[in-house]
Amino acid sequence: MSEGIDYGNLMHQAMRGLIRTVLRDVAAHGLPGQHHFFITFDTRHPGVRIADWLAERYPGDMTVVMQHWFDNLEVDEDGFSVTLNFGDSPETLYIPFDAIRTFVDPSVEFGLRFEAAEDEEEVVLDEDGEEQAAEPETAPEPDESRPDSRPDAEIVSLDKFRK
């Protein structure tokens, strides 16, 4: 028997299930009214499939917008694929639900944010089976002297969507 109920993990599963349900409805019927989505995801997450040039440009998080033009939205149990237009260049992306960091529909002031378990130490076993604390992974800092090394993405604060 477990030591307790993992409410945080259960809540994340439920919120990802909500996103799955919404995207399935949009795939079947299109976006209703003024609804549109800002979806931020971890481009390094296992299972993410994006063009190499997008992965190079966004080596951490990437925010996509599903609003006026998107095509081939397909949703499965683990994630979704969609074709989006990047400067007249259509690209198909596959985003696992576990890779999503934020999901926002500003038309109705709705947003979800997934907290990463970065505070927890990962435990690794050495070749003798002894526990060793893993070194925390850190993302490389952008080279501020090169303007092209910084992503062009706009940071959207979810606070402006709250009532």
Buried (B, 14 or more C-beta within 10 A) or exposed (E): EEEEEEEEEEEBEEBBEEBBEBBBEBBEEEBEEEBBBBBBBBBBBEEBEBEEEBBEBBBEBBBBBBBEEBEEBBBEEBBBBBBBEEEEEEBBBBBBBBBBBBBBBBBEEBBBEBEEEEEEEEEEEEEEEEEEEEEEEEEEEBEEEEEEEEBEBEEBEBEEBEE
